[in-house]
Amino acid sequence: MIGFVAFFGLAAWLYLYFAHSGFWRADQRLPAKPEPVRDWPTVVAIVPARNEADSIGAMTTALLAQDYRGALRIIVVDDASTDGTADLARASITGSSPHKLDVITGQPLVPGWTGKLWALNSGLRHAEAMPHDYIWFTDADIVHPPETLTRLVSKAVNDKRDLVSLMVRLRCVSFWEHRLVPAFIFFFQMLYPFAAANDDRARTAAAAGGCVLLACGALRNAGGLAVISDRVIDDCALASIIKRSGGRIWLGLAGASYSLRAADTLGPLWSMVRRTAFTQLYYSRALLLGTLMGLGLVFAGPTLVVLSSPWHQHILATLAGLAAWALMAKAYAPTLRDYGRSPWEGWLLPFSAALYAAMTVDSAVAHWQRRGGQWKGRHYGPS
């Protein structure tokens, strides 16, 4: 048994490192210098905002400061906020900005829609009267540097991509953020290898909902947001319908766009994962069991074989487990460097994986107890 666990883990990491679309390289990024565009298209940015008082001012100020050469209109959809989000968004408007900002009140949530998608759809309806070629979906807790939209549009136009998305930099300051945030990015890349998502021939489709530039025609061809109205993991669902309808997508890591959302304790991170983990598994007990077994064999197994070597004294198994653990740490290193962490922390990845396994179990239990998919006072997913 010891030998099976060790060699299975080694085989898994040999595959992941050498044959899984190089997911761990963290090398899918926008060019540092955007290529010029002859005619800069018109863009409408839509920001769904529900109780985002802590970040909405910084976010809208950053959007208004975009150095984009084309026309940009910004729509903030106040989604039944109770903390003054709408007023704070309006307060960021200045006469010096070349861009326009509308703050609208979202319509009451209707059955069959998740809150974020309904707010985005409300923004799309408001934008119908405005000329625009692209929609820029961006979250209310994210700050974009001035060149962001120019780089997104340059990529979309010159590379003929219908959807361009950035995985923005998450805050990584507290102890728990150090342990879990780089791991979250790493696991996302493992689940949705960016290079495969960006390959028109591959079936993999993914996007990061915090920053999505989308061609209006591609959204219409895919059937609009109504097609995915009930999806909790809306970003990857959006990428999937765009790619299935013949659109070309691109997903990369952001260099400077960053989230203001803080997690000084374990609770907020735990809640974030619990909200979507069991949804990601299609509420399937079989997939849950398979996921836990996979996490155990791929992450925990090699580590436990090495740590327990004084008791079992299986030299070959120990060496295989150590090799798997080393490959794991080496694969994790680029993501750790991207977040300013030491590559040596890669050896702690099995412990982060164990926490994510516990969160996934909690997500399933919450679903079975009819309290799953909760976010900002709303419940999503089948009961």
URLIN-V995457 format. One record per backbone hydrogen bond with DSSP energy under -0.5 kcal/mol. NH is the residue of the N-H (numbers start at 1). CO is the residue of the C=O. If there is no record, write none. Layout:
nh=NH co=CO
nh=NH co=CO
This chain:
nh=5 co=1
nh=6 co=2
nh=7 co=3
nh=8 co=4
nh=9 co=5
nh=10 co=6
nh=11 co=7
nh=12 co=8
nh=13 co=9
nh=14 co=10
nh=15 co=11
nh=16 co=12
nh=17 co=13
nh=18 co=14
nh=19 co=15
nh=20 co=15
nh=20 co=16
nh=23 co=20
nh=25 co=22
nh=26 co=23
nh=29 co=27
nh=34 co=32
nh=40 co=38
nh=43 co=71
nh=44 co=134
nh=45 co=73
nh=46 co=136
nh=47 co=75
nh=48 co=46
nh=49 co=77
nh=55 co=52
nh=56 co=52
nh=59 co=55
nh=60 co=56
nh=61 co=57
nh=62 co=58
nh=63 co=59
nh=64 co=60
nh=65 co=61
nh=66 co=63
nh=67 co=146
nh=73 co=43
nh=74 co=100
nh=75 co=45
nh=76 co=102
nh=77 co=47
nh=77 co=75
nh=78 co=76
nh=78 co=104
nh=79 co=49
nh=79 co=77
nh=80 co=78
nh=88 co=84
nh=89 co=85
nh=90 co=86
nh=91 co=87
nh=92 co=88
nh=92 co=89
nh=93 co=90
nh=97 co=94
nh=100 co=72
nh=102 co=74
nh=104 co=76
nh=104 co=102
nh=106 co=78
nh=106 co=104
nh=113 co=110
nh=114 co=229
nh=118 co=114
nh=119 co=115
nh=120 co=116
nh=121 co=117
nh=122 co=118
nh=123 co=119
nh=124 co=120
nh=125 co=121
nh=126 co=122
nh=127 co=123
nh=128 co=124
nh=128 co=125
nh=129 co=126
nh=130 co=127
nh=133 co=42
nh=134 co=42
nh=135 co=214
nh=136 co=44
nh=137 co=135
nh=137 co=212
nh=138 co=46
nh=138 co=136
nh=139 co=210
nh=140 co=48
nh=142 co=139
nh=143 co=258
nh=144 co=142
nh=148 co=145
nh=151 co=147
nh=152 co=148
nh=153 co=149
nh=154 co=150
nh=155 co=151
nh=156 co=152
nh=157 co=153
nh=158 co=154
nh=159 co=155
nh=161 co=156
nh=162 co=248
nh=163 co=248
nh=164 co=213
nh=165 co=250
nh=166 co=211
nh=167 co=252
nh=168 co=166
nh=169 co=257
nh=170 co=168
nh=178 co=174
nh=179 co=175
nh=180 co=176
nh=181 co=177
nh=182 co=177
nh=184 co=180
nh=185 co=181
nh=186 co=182
nh=187 co=183
nh=188 co=184
nh=189 co=185
nh=190 co=186
nh=191 co=187
nh=192 co=188
nh=197 co=193
nh=198 co=194
nh=199 co=196
nh=200 co=198
nh=202 co=199
nh=209 co=207
nh=211 co=208
nh=212 co=137
nh=213 co=164
nh=214 co=135
nh=214 co=212
nh=215 co=162
nh=216 co=133
nh=219 co=215
nh=220 co=216
nh=221 co=217
nh=222 co=218
nh=223 co=220
nh=224 co=219
nh=227 co=224
nh=228 co=225
nh=229 co=226
nh=231 co=228
nh=234 co=232
nh=237 co=233
nh=238 co=234
nh=239 co=235
nh=240 co=236
nh=241 co=237
nh=242 co=238
nh=243 co=239
nh=244 co=240
nh=245 co=241
nh=246 co=243
nh=247 co=242
nh=250 co=163
nh=252 co=165
nh=253 co=28
nh=254 co=167
nh=258 co=143
nh=259 co=169
nh=260 co=141
nh=269 co=265
nh=270 co=266
nh=271 co=267
nh=272 co=268
nh=273 co=269
nh=274 co=270
nh=275 co=271
nh=276 co=272
nh=276 co=273
nh=277 co=273
nh=280 co=276
nh=281 co=277
nh=282 co=279
nh=283 co=278
nh=284 co=281
nh=285 co=283
nh=288 co=284
nh=289 co=285
nh=290 co=286
nh=291 co=287
nh=292 co=288
nh=293 co=289
nh=294 co=290
nh=295 co=291
nh=296 co=292
nh=297 co=293
nh=298 co=294
nh=299 co=295
nh=300 co=295
nh=301 co=296
nh=302 co=297
nh=303 co=299
nh=304 co=300
nh=305 co=301
nh=306 co=302
nh=307 co=303
nh=308 co=304
nh=309 co=306
nh=311 co=308
nh=312 co=308
nh=313 co=309
nh=315 co=313
nh=318 co=314
nh=319 co=315
nh=320 co=316
nh=321 co=317
nh=322 co=318
nh=323 co=319
nh=324 co=320
nh=325 co=321
nh=326 co=322
nh=327 co=323
nh=328 co=324
nh=329 co=325
nh=330 co=326
nh=331 co=327
nh=332 co=328
nh=333 co=329
nh=334 co=330
nh=335 co=332
nh=336 co=332
nh=337 co=333
nh=338 co=334
nh=339 co=335
nh=339 co=336
nh=340 co=337
nh=341 co=336
nh=345 co=342
nh=346 co=343
nh=347 co=344
nh=348 co=345
nh=349 co=346
nh=351 co=348
nh=352 co=348
nh=353 co=349
nh=354 co=350
nh=355 co=351
nh=356 co=352
nh=357 co=353
nh=358 co=354
nh=359 co=355
nh=360 co=356
nh=361 co=357
nh=362 co=358
nh=363 co=359
nh=364 co=360
nh=365 co=361
nh=366 co=362
nh=367 co=363
nh=368 co=364
nh=369 co=365
nh=370 co=367
nh=371 co=366
nh=372 co=366
nh=375 co=378
nh=378 co=375
nh=380 co=373
